[in-house]
Amino acid sequence: MSEVRKHFVVHGKVQGVGFRYTAKYLAVSLGLTGWARNEWDGTVTMEVQGRETLINKLLVGLNQNQFISIEWIDTKEIPLEEEKAFTVK
């Protein structure tokens, strides 16, 4: 299966609830790369790279966290990048 890279803007209760570190833990456990960053407007921006089925598992895992409340996610596919890890910015 080929890899994809997705750019997400996540809306909801996603700051101050461990979202970025939960995303990092899940991404590492699934073998995904990318990054997550808090934005000034209360959203979290993420770029995630790997197999699409694994990226979907990451999103499901984030949505199952009792402190995180995702209202909606803006998504677009972007070009692949060379990277080795998932980081929190």
Secondary structure, 3 states (H helix, E strand, C coil): CCEEEEEEEEEEECCCCCHHHHHHHHHHHHCCEEEEEECCCCCEEEEEEEEHHHHHHHHHHHHCCCCCEEEEEEEEEECCCCCCCEEEC
